[in-house]
Amino acid sequence: MNVLVVNDDGINTAGIKALTAALSRVADVYVCAPDGQRSGKSQSITIGQTVFVEPVEFPFAKAALSTTGTPADCTKIGLQFFAEKGHKIDMVYTGINHGSNLGKDTLYSGTVGAAMEGAVSGCHSVAVSVDSHQASHFDVACEMAVDVMDFVMNETSVDTILNINVPDLPREEIRGIRYTILGNRYYIDKFDAQEDGGYKLDGEPCDLSDVSKELDVTATTDGYASITPLHFDYTQYGELEKVRNCGLKIRG
């Protein structure tokens, strides 16, 4: 089993190192990650500009590449470059992200975007996040990443990713796992003026205390890990018949 590991926090962060070490116990791991922070890049790819790729040493990886590209670029580059070396990738893992990717976060997340790029490219993919930007507890997230491998390969469709989010808590304080649906995660945010004349986005999530327990956004707050299957088909099927009957015609 050949696994590609990608992230959006940068190749030198603790989360990707922990995930690579854990997966190396059950698979041959290849790493391709950005040379610095690329959070919020979603599934963007670099077009019309040069991306630089550099081989680097990485603990527990069979081989590793550092790039100047986006997380989705890293997925594409890793799948191509390692296959050209004779290492066809069977699965893509992204993370472990420092900070959760829940609800609307998934629209912006480079971690989820890189996993979606894996799915678009025909690879079973898993995104893994820990709910703190200063995350320090990776053991449960690593364990879950390993434990879902056979299920994802054998039981899920290749165009679906599993989105795993785990509280940044010691193992004994995590209450269990919730199997969730994607929820809304609203932010109170705005662009604030800076001293240099520019603007910087800042804000915080709204209160989620009254939100349904079936949604992913409440799981980590309640002390649970969450697993949500995601799909890249944006079609709103429930509205399709209404749109068909809207009466729009080409004039002339």
C-alpha positions as protocol buffer text, in pm:
chain_id: "A"
residue {
  index: 1
  type: MET
  ca { x: 0 y: 0 z: 0 }
}
residue {
  index: 2
  type: ASN
  ca { x: 143 y: 337 z: -108 }
}
residue {
  index: 3
  type: VAL
  ca { x: 5 y: 641 z: 72 }
}
residue {
  index: 4
  type: LEU
  ca { x: 58 y: 1006 z: -15 }
}
residue {
  index: 5
  type: VAL
  ca { x: 51 y: 1252 z: 278 }
}
residue {
  index: 6
  type: VAL
  ca { x: -17 y: 1621 z: 209 }
}
residue {
  index: 7
  type: ASN
  ca { x: -98 y: 1915 z: 437 }
}
residue {
  index: 8
  type: ASP
  ca { x: -165 y: 2289 z: 426 }
}
residue {
  index: 9
  type: ASP
  ca { x: 23 y: 2400 z: 738 }
}
residue {
  index: 10
  type: GLY
  ca { x: 364 y: 2333 z: 584 }
}
residue {
  index: 11
  type: ILE
  ca { x: 601 y: 2040 z: 566 }
}
residue {
  index: 12
  type: ASN
  ca { x: 779 y: 2119 z: 894 }
}
residue {
  index: 13
  type: THR
  ca { x: 474 y: 2113 z: 1125 }
}
residue {
  index: 14
  type: ALA
  ca { x: 411 y: 1856 z: 1396 }
}
residue {
  index: 15
  type: GLY
  ca { x: 81 y: 1724 z: 1258 }
}
residue {
  index: 16
  type: ILE
  ca { x: 214 y: 1597 z: 927 }
}
residue {
  index: 17
  type: LYS
  ca { x: 512 y: 1439 z: 1103 }
}
residue {
  index: 18
  type: ALA
  ca { x: 284 y: 1254 z: 1346 }
}
residue {
  index: 19
  type: LEU
  ca { x: 53 y: 1131 z: 1067 }
}
residue {
  index: 20
  type: THR
  ca { x: 344 y: 1012 z: 853 }
}
residue {
  index: 21
  type: ALA
  ca { x: 495 y: 819 z: 1143 }
}
residue {
  index: 22
  type: ALA
  ca { x: 163 y: 652 z: 1224 }
}
residue {
  index: 23
  type: LEU
  ca { x: 82 y: 552 z: 866 }
}
residue {
  index: 24
  type: SER
  ca { x: 434 y: 421 z: 809 }
}
residue {
  index: 25
  type: ARG
  ca { x: 351 y: 130 z: 1040 }
}
residue {
  index: 26
  type: VAL
  ca { x: 94 y: -3 z: 790 }
}
residue {
  index: 27
  type: ALA
  ca { x: 195 y: 143 z: 452 }
}
residue {
  index: 28
  type: ASP
  ca { x: 475 y: 292 z: 245 }
}
residue {
  index: 29
  type: VAL
  ca { x: 437 y: 666 z: 293 }
}
residue {
  index: 30
  type: TYR
  ca { x: 533 y: 939 z: 47 }
}
residue {
  index: 31
  type: VAL
  ca { x: 507 y: 1305 z: 144 }
}
residue {
  index: 32
  type: CYS
  ca { x: 445 y: 1613 z: -71 }
}
residue {
  index: 33
  type: ALA
  ca { x: 371 y: 1932 z: 119 }
}
residue {
  index: 34
  type: PRO
  ca { x: 405 y: 2310 z: 91 }
}
residue {
  index: 35
  type: ASP
  ca { x: 725 y: 2479 z: 207 }
}
residue {
  index: 36
  type: GLY
  ca { x: 519 y: 2708 z: 434 }
}
residue {
  index: 37
  type: GLN
  ca { x: 172 y: 2794 z: 560 }
}
residue {
  index: 38
  type: ARG
  ca { x: -104 y: 2757 z: 296 }
}
residue {
  index: 39
  type: SER
  ca { x: -422 y: 2746 z: 505 }
}
residue {
  index: 40
  type: GLY
  ca { x: -742 y: 2871 z: 342 }
}
residue {
  index: 41
  type: LYS
  ca { x: -632 y: 2778 z: -11 }
}
residue {
  index: 42
  type: SER
  ca { x: -922 y: 2534 z: -57 }
}
residue {
  index: 43
  type: GLN
  ca { x: -875 y: 2333 z: -378 }
}
residue {
  index: 44
  type: SER
  ca { x: -695 y: 2609 z: -566 }
}
residue {
  index: 45
  type: ILE
  ca { x: -419 y: 2514 z: -808 }
}
residue {
  index: 46
  type: THR
  ca { x: -138 y: 2722 z: -953 }
}
residue {
  index: 47
  type: ILE
  ca { x: -196 y: 2823 z: -1316 }
}
residue {
  index: 48
  type: GLY
  ca { x: 35 y: 3041 z: -1522 }
}
residue {
  index: 49
  type: GLN
  ca { x: 309 y: 3050 z: -1258 }
}
residue {
  index: 50
  type: THR
  ca { x: 603 y: 2821 z: -1190 }
}
residue {
  index: 51
  type: VAL
  ca { x: 592 y: 2581 z: -897 }
}
residue {
  index: 52
  type: PHE
  ca { x: 926 y: 2466 z: -757 }
}
residue {
  index: 53
  type: VAL
  ca { x: 969 y: 2116 z: -617 }
}
residue {
  index: 54
  type: GLU
  ca { x: 1256 y: 2003 z: -396 }
}
residue {
  index: 55
  type: PRO
  ca { x: 1333 y: 1656 z: -257 }
}
residue {
  index: 56
  type: VAL
  ca { x: 1379 y: 1665 z: 121 }
}
residue {
  index: 57
  type: GLU
  ca { x: 1452 y: 1423 z: 402 }
}
residue {
  index: 58
  type: PHE
  ca { x: 1146 y: 1335 z: 609 }
}
residue {
  index: 59
  type: PRO
  ca { x: 1125 y: 1094 z: 904 }
}
residue {
  index: 60
  type: PHE
  ca { x: 934 y: 768 z: 833 }
}
residue {
  index: 61
  type: ALA
  ca { x: 869 y: 859 z: 467 }
}
residue {
  index: 62
  type: LYS
  ca { x: 1005 y: 658 z: 175 }
}
residue {
  index: 63
  type: ALA
  ca { x: 1052 y: 989 z: -7 }
}
residue {
  index: 64
  type: ALA
  ca { x: 937 y: 1347 z: 39 }
}
residue {
  index: 65
  type: LEU
  ca { x: 894 y: 1661 z: -170 }
}
residue {
  index: 66
  type: SER
  ca { x: 862 y: 2024 z: -59 }
}
residue {
  index: 67
  type: THR
  ca { x: 688 y: 2261 z: -301 }
}
residue {
  index: 68
  type: THR
  ca { x: 606 y: 2628 z: -343 }
}
residue {
  index: 69
  type: GLY
  ca { x: 255 y: 2535 z: -455 }
}
residue {
  index: 70
  type: THR
  ca { x: -87 y: 2506 z: -293 }
}
residue {
  index: 71
  type: PRO
  ca { x: -206 y: 2197 z: -102 }
}
residue {
  index: 72
  type: ALA
  ca { x: -401 y: 2079 z: -409 }
}
residue {
  index: 73
  type: ASP
  ca { x: -86 y: 2134 z: -618 }
}
residue {
  index: 74
  type: CYS
  ca { x: 95 y: 1908 z: -373 }
}
residue {
  index: 75
  type: THR
  ca { x: -160 y: 1632 z: -423 }
}
residue {
  index: 76
  type: LYS
  ca { x: -127 y: 1656 z: -801 }
}
residue {
  index: 77
  type: ILE
  ca { x: 254 y: 1675 z: -787 }
}
residue {
  index: 78
  type: GLY
  ca { x: 284 y: 1389 z: -540 }
}
residue {
  index: 79
  type: LEU
  ca { x: 58 y: 1160 z: -744 }
}
residue {
  index: 80
  type: GLN
  ca { x: 249 y: 1239 z: -1064 }
}
residue {
  index: 81
  type: PHE
  ca { x: 610 y: 1251 z: -942 }
}
residue {
  index: 82
  type: PHE
  ca { x: 600 y: 939 z: -726 }
}
residue {
  index: 83
  type: ALA
  ca { x: 415 y: 742 z: -996 }
}
residue {
  index: 84
  type: GLU
  ca { x: 689 y: 842 z: -1241 }
}
residue {
  index: 85
  type: LYS
  ca { x: 937 y: 685 z: -996 }
}
residue {
  index: 86
  type: GLY
  ca { x: 736 y: 363 z: -995 }
}
residue {
  index: 87
  type: HIS
  ca { x: 534 y: 429 z: -677 }
}
residue {
  index: 88
  type: LYS
  ca { x: 168 y: 448 z: -778 }
}
residue {
  index: 89
  type: ILE
  ca { x: -32 y: 600 z: -491 }
}
residue {
  index: 90
  type: ASP
  ca { x: -326 y: 402 z: -352 }
}
residue {
  index: 91
  type: MET
  ca { x: -457 y: 653 z: -95 }
}
residue {
  index: 92
  type: VAL
  ca { x: -420 y: 1021 z: -11 }
}
residue {
  index: 93
  type: TYR
  ca { x: -418 y: 1144 z: 349 }
}
residue {
  index: 94
  type: THR
  ca { x: -415 y: 1514 z: 432 }
}
residue {
  index: 95
  type: GLY
  ca { x: -319 y: 1661 z: 770 }
}
residue {
  index: 96
  type: ILE
  ca { x: -296 y: 1637 z: 1053 }
}
residue {
  index: 97
  type: ASN
  ca { x: -425 y: 1992 z: 1036 }
}
residue {
  index: 98
  type: HIS
  ca { x: -364 y: 2225 z: 1329 }
}
residue {
  index: 99
  type: GLY
  ca { x: -723 y: 2343 z: 1375 }
}
residue {
  index: 100
  type: SER
  ca { x: -1056 y: 2180 z: 1294 }
}
residue {
  index: 101
  type: ASN
  ca { x: -1218 y: 2168 z: 951 }
}
residue {
  index: 102
  type: LEU
  ca { x: -1591 y: 2163 z: 1023 }
}
residue {
  index: 103
  type: GLY
  ca { x: -1905 y: 2298 z: 858 }
}
residue {
  index: 104
  type: LYS
  ca { x: -1833 y: 2590 z: 627 }
}
residue {
  index: 105
  type: ASP
  ca { x: -1461 y: 2563 z: 706 }
}
residue {
  index: 106
  type: THR
  ca { x: -1451 y: 2278 z: 457 }
}
residue {
  index: 107
  type: LEU
  ca { x: -1520 y: 2523 z: 173 }
}
residue {
  index: 108
  type: TYR
  ca { x: -1199 y: 2712 z: 249 }
}
residue {
  index: 109
  type: SER
  ca { x: -978 y: 2442 z: 397 }
}
residue {
  index: 110
  type: GLY
  ca { x: -657 y: 2355 z: 217 }
}
residue {
  index: 111
  type: THR
  ca { x: -658 y: 2025 z: 407 }
}
residue {
  index: 112
  type: VAL
  ca { x: -1000 y: 1927 z: 274 }
}
residue {
  index: 113
  type: GLY
  ca { x: -917 y: 2077 z: -66 }
}
residue {
  index: 114
  type: ALA
  ca { x: -607 y: 1861 z: -100 }
}
residue {
  index: 115
  type: ALA
  ca { x: -809 y: 1552 z: -7 }
}
residue {
  index: 116
  type: MET
  ca { x: -1078 y: 1649 z: -260 }
}
residue {
  index: 117
  type: GLU
  ca { x: -804 y: 1676 z: -523 }
}
residue {
  index: 118
  type: GLY
  ca { x: -710 y: 1319 z: -437 }
}
residue {
  index: 119
  type: ALA
  ca { x: -1069 y: 1207 z: -488 }
}
residue {
  index: 120
  type: VAL
  ca { x: -1096 y: 1399 z: -817 }
}
residue {
  index: 121
  type: SER
  ca { x: -776 y: 1222 z: -926 }
}
residue {
  index: 122
  type: GLY
  ca { x: -923 y: 881 z: -851 }
}
residue {
  index: 123
  type: CYS
  ca { x: -766 y: 807 z: -511 }
}
residue {
  index: 124
  type: HIS
  ca { x: -945 y: 718 z: -190 }
}
residue {
  index: 125
  type: SER
  ca { x: -879 y: 1014 z: 41 }
}
residue {
  index: 126
  type: VAL
  ca { x: -898 y: 1104 z: 409 }
}
residue {
  index: 127
  type: ALA
  ca { x: -863 y: 1447 z: 575 }
}
residue {
  index: 128
  type: VAL
  ca { x: -756 y: 1458 z: 940 }
}
residue {
  index: 129
  type: SER
  ca { x: -766 y: 1760 z: 1175 }
}
residue {
  index: 130
  type: VAL
  ca { x: -718 y: 1835 z: 1545 }
}
residue {
  index: 131
  type: ASP
  ca { x: -930 y: 2110 z: 1697 }
}
residue {
  index: 132
  type: SER
  ca { x: -663 y: 2359 z: 1800 }
}
residue {
  index: 133
  type: HIS
  ca { x: -423 y: 2585 z: 1615 }
}
residue {
  index: 134
  type: GLN
  ca { x: -176 y: 2499 z: 1890 }
}
residue {
  index: 135
  type: ALA
  ca { x: -255 y: 2126 z: 1869 }
}
residue {
  index: 136
  type: SER
  ca { x: -44 y: 1896 z: 2083 }
}
residue {
  index: 137
  type: HIS
  ca { x: -249 y: 1574 z: 2110 }
}
residue {
  index: 138
  type: PHE
  ca { x: -219 y: 1379 z: 1785 }
}
residue {
  index: 139
  type: ASP
  ca { x: -235 y: 1018 z: 1909 }
}
residue {
  index: 140
  type: VAL
  ca { x: -611 y: 959 z: 1873 }
}
residue {
  index: 141
  type: ALA
  ca { x: -622 y: 1132 z: 1533 }
}
residue {
  index: 142
  type: CYS
  ca { x: -333 y: 913 z: 1416 }
}
residue {
  index: 143
  type: GLU
  ca { x: -503 y: 600 z: 1547 }
}
residue {
  index: 144
  type: MET
  ca { x: -828 y: 685 z: 1369 }
}
residue {
  index: 145
  type: ALA
  ca { x: -642 y: 758 z: 1045 }
}
residue {
  index: 146
  type: VAL
  ca { x: -485 y: 412 z: 1054 }
}
residue {
  index: 147
  type: ASP
  ca { x: -804 y: 236 z: 1164 }
}
residue {
  index: 148
  type: VAL
  ca { x: -1018 y: 369 z: 875 }
}
residue {
  index: 149
  type: MET
  ca { x: -771 y: 269 z: 604 }
}
residue {
  index: 150
  type: ASP
  ca { x: -920 y: -72 z: 517 }
}
residue {
  index: 151
  type: PHE
  ca { x: -1277 y: 61 z: 539 }
}
residue {
  index: 152
  type: VAL
  ca { x: -1202 y: 352 z: 306 }
}
residue {
  index: 153
  type: MET
  ca { x: -1022 y: 134 z: 52 }
}
residue {
  index: 154
  type: ASN
  ca { x: -1283 y: -142 z: 46 }
}
residue {
  index: 155
  type: GLU
  ca { x: -1617 y: 11 z: 146 }
}
residue {
  index: 156
  type: THR
  ca { x: -1632 y: 373 z: 25 }
}
residue {
  index: 157
  type: SER
  ca { x: -1660 y: 515 z: -325 }
}
residue {
  index: 158
  type: VAL
  ca { x: -1346 y: 674 z: -461 }
}
residue {
  index: 159
  type: ASP
  ca { x: -1524 y: 1008 z: -513 }
}
residue {
  index: 160
  type: THR
  ca { x: -1591 y: 1044 z: -139 }
}
residue {
  index: 161
  type: ILE
  ca { x: -1351 y: 1162 z: 129 }
}
residue {
  index: 162
  type: LEU
  ca { x: -1372 y: 1100 z: 503 }
}
residue {
  index: 163
  type: ASN
  ca { x: -1331 y: 1417 z: 706 }
}
residue {
  index: 164
  type: ILE
  ca { x: -1201 y: 1335 z: 1056 }
}
residue {
  index: 165
  type: ASN
  ca { x: -1188 y: 1598 z: 1333 }
}
residue {
  index: 166
  type: VAL
  ca { x: -1059 y: 1521 z: 1682 }
}
residue {
  index: 167
  type: PRO
  ca { x: -1056 y: 1736 z: 1999 }
}
residue {
  index: 168
  type: ASP
  ca { x: -714 y: 1847 z: 2116 }
}
residue {
  index: 169
  type: LEU
  ca { x: -749 y: 1645 z: 2436 }
}
residue {
  index: 170
  type: PRO
  ca { x: -572 y: 1355 z: 2605 }
}
residue {
  index: 171
  type: ARG
  ca { x: -712 y: 1018 z: 2500 }
}
residue {
  index: 172
  type: GLU
  ca { x: -892 y: 961 z: 2831 }
}
residue {
  index: 173
  type: GLU
  ca { x: -1088 y: 1286 z: 2793 }
}
residue {
  index: 174
  type: ILE
  ca { x: -1226 y: 1210 z: 2443 }
}
residue {
  index: 175
  type: ARG
  ca { x: -1582 y: 1083 z: 2490 }
}
residue {
  index: 176
  type: GLY
  ca { x: -1608 y: 877 z: 2172 }
}
residue {
  index: 177
  type: ILE
  ca { x: -1686 y: 917 z: 1802 }
}
residue {
  index: 178
  type: ARG
  ca { x: -1986 y: 1078 z: 1635 }
}
residue {
  index: 179
  type: TYR
  ca { x: -2075 y: 1002 z: 1274 }
}
residue {
  index: 180
  type: THR
  ca { x: -2196 y: 1337 z: 1156 }
}
residue {
  index: 181
  type: ILE
  ca { x: -2331 y: 1546 z: 871 }
}
residue {
  index: 182
  type: LEU
  ca { x: -2183 y: 1873 z: 752 }
}
residue {
  index: 183
  type: GLY
  ca { x: -2322 y: 2163 z: 953 }
}
residue {
  index: 184
  type: ASN
  ca { x: -2318 y: 2539 z: 932 }
}
residue {
  index: 185
  type: ARG
  ca { x: -2035 y: 2712 z: 1110 }
}
residue {
  index: 186
  type: TYR
  ca { x: -2099 y: 3082 z: 1108 }
}
residue {
  index: 187
  type: TYR
  ca { x: -1830 y: 3335 z: 1187 }
}
residue {
  index: 188
  type: ILE
  ca { x: -1845 y: 3688 z: 1315 }
}
residue {
  index: 189
  type: ASP
  ca { x: -1560 y: 3817 z: 1102 }
}
residue {
  index: 190
  type: LYS
  ca { x: -1447 y: 4122 z: 911 }
}
residue {
  index: 191
  type: PHE
  ca { x: -1142 y: 4280 z: 752 }
}
residue {
  index: 192
  type: ASP
  ca { x: -975 y: 4510 z: 1006 }
}
residue {
  index: 193
  type: ALA
  ca { x: -756 y: 4803 z: 903 }
}
residue {
  index: 194
  type: GLN
  ca { x: -383 y: 4758 z: 973 }
}
residue {
  index: 195
  type: GLU
  ca { x: -113 y: 5014 z: 1049 }
}
residue {
  index: 196
  type: ASP
  ca { x: 51 y: 4954 z: 710 }
}
residue {
  index: 197
  type: GLY
  ca { x: -267 y: 5064 z: 531 }
}
residue {
  index: 198
  type: GLY
  ca { x: -386 y: 4713 z: 447 }
}
residue {
  index: 199
  type: TYR
  ca { x: -663 y: 4498 z: 590 }
}
residue {
  index: 200
  type: LYS
  ca { x: -656 y: 4166 z: 773 }
}
residue {
  index: 201
  type: LEU
  ca { x: -941 y: 3918 z: 816 }
}
residue {
  index: 202
  type: ASP
  ca { x: -1016 y: 3828 z: 1177 }
}
residue {
  index: 203
  type: GLY
  ca { x: -1309 y: 3687 z: 1370 }
}
residue {
  index: 204
  type: GLU
  ca { x: -1448 y: 3401 z: 1574 }
}
residue {
  index: 205
  type: PRO
  ca { x: -1719 y: 3133 z: 1541 }
}
residue {
  index: 206
  type: CYS
  ca { x: -2069 y: 3204 z: 1664 }
}
residue {
  index: 207
  type: ASP
  ca { x: -2217 y: 3020 z: 1963 }
}
residue {
  index: 208
  type: LEU
  ca { x: -2300 y: 2659 z: 1872 }
}
residue {
  index: 209
  type: SER
  ca { x: -2456 y: 2549 z: 2202 }
}
residue {
  index: 210
  type: ASP
  ca { x: -2804 y: 2501 z: 2055 }
}
residue {
  index: 211
  type: VAL
  ca { x: -2696 y: 2330 z: 1733 }
}
residue {
  index: 212
  type: SER
  ca { x: -2806 y: 1971 z: 1656 }
}
residue {
  index: 213
  type: LYS
  ca { x: -2581 y: 1698 z: 1791 }
}
residue {
  index: 214
  type: GLU
  ca { x: -2595 y: 1530 z: 1450 }
}
residue {
  index: 215
  type: LEU
  ca { x: -2380 y: 1805 z: 1298 }
}
residue {
  index: 216
  type: ASP
  ca { x: -2002 y: 1793 z: 1281 }
}
residue {
  index: 217
  type: VAL
  ca { x: -1965 y: 2143 z: 1424 }
}
residue {
  index: 218
  type: THR
  ca { x: -2079 y: 2039 z: 1772 }
}
residue {
  index: 219
  type: ALA
  ca { x: -1889 y: 1712 z: 1805 }
}
residue {
  index: 220
  type: THR
  ca { x: -1546 y: 1842 z: 1907 }
}
residue {
  index: 221
  type: THR
  ca { x: -1704 y: 2106 z: 2132 }
}
residue {
  index: 222
  type: ASP
  ca { x: -1880 y: 1822 z: 2316 }
}
residue {
  index: 223
  type: GLY
  ca { x: -1555 y: 1626 z: 2345 }
}
residue {
  index: 224
  type: TYR
  ca { x: -1618 y: 1380 z: 2059 }
}
residue {
  index: 225
  type: ALA
  ca { x: -1423 y: 1303 z: 1746 }
}
residue {
  index: 226
  type: SER
  ca { x: -1633 y: 1336 z: 1431 }
}
residue {
  index: 227
  type: ILE
  ca { x: -1627 y: 1152 z: 1100 }
}
residue {
  index: 228
  type: THR
  ca { x: -1817 y: 1303 z: 806 }
}
residue {
  index: 229
  type: PRO
  ca { x: -1824 y: 1167 z: 450 }
}
residue {
  index: 230
  type: LEU
  ca { x: -1788 y: 1449 z: 196 }
}
residue {
  index: 231
  type: HIS
  ca { x: -1837 y: 1457 z: -180 }
}
residue {
  index: 232
  type: PHE
  ca { x: -1723 y: 1702 z: -447 }
}
residue {
  index: 233
  type: ASP
  ca { x: -2053 y: 1701 z: -640 }
}
residue {
  index: 234
  type: TYR
  ca { x: -2203 y: 2043 z: -564 }
}
residue {
  index: 235
  type: THR
  ca { x: -2531 y: 1968 z: -745 }
}
residue {
  index: 236
  type: GLN
  ca { x: -2842 y: 2063 z: -545 }
}
residue {
  index: 237
  type: TYR
  ca { x: -3051 y: 1768 z: -660 }
}
residue {
  index: 238
  type: GLY
  ca { x: -3358 y: 1874 z: -465 }
}
residue {
  index: 239
  type: GLU
  ca { x: -3381 y: 2192 z: -676 }
}
residue {
  index: 240
  type: LEU
  ca { x: -3303 y: 2036 z: -1014 }
}
residue {
  index: 241
  type: GLU
  ca { x: -3664 y: 1975 z: -1123 }
}
residue {
  index: 242
  type: LYS
  ca { x: -3764 y: 2326 z: -1016 }
}
residue {
  index: 243
  type: VAL
  ca { x: -3483 y: 2473 z: -1227 }
}
residue {
  index: 244
  type: ARG
  ca { x: -3584 y: 2258 z: -1525 }
}
residue {
  index: 245
  type: ASN
  ca { x: -3934 y: 2404 z: -1504 }
}
residue {
  index: 246
  type: CYS
  ca { x: -3835 y: 2768 z: -1450 }
}
residue {
  index: 247
  type: GLY
  ca { x: -3937 y: 2861 z: -1806 }
}
residue {
  index: 248
  type: LEU
  ca { x: -3604 y: 3011 z: -1916 }
}
residue {
  index: 249
  type: LYS
  ca { x: -3560 y: 3026 z: -2295 }
}
residue {
  index: 250
  type: ILE
  ca { x: -3305 y: 3166 z: -2535 }
}
residue {
  index: 251
  type: ARG
  ca { x: -3453 y: 3480 z: -2696 }
}
residue {
  index: 252
  type: GLY
  ca { x: -3445 y: 3544 z: -3068 }
}
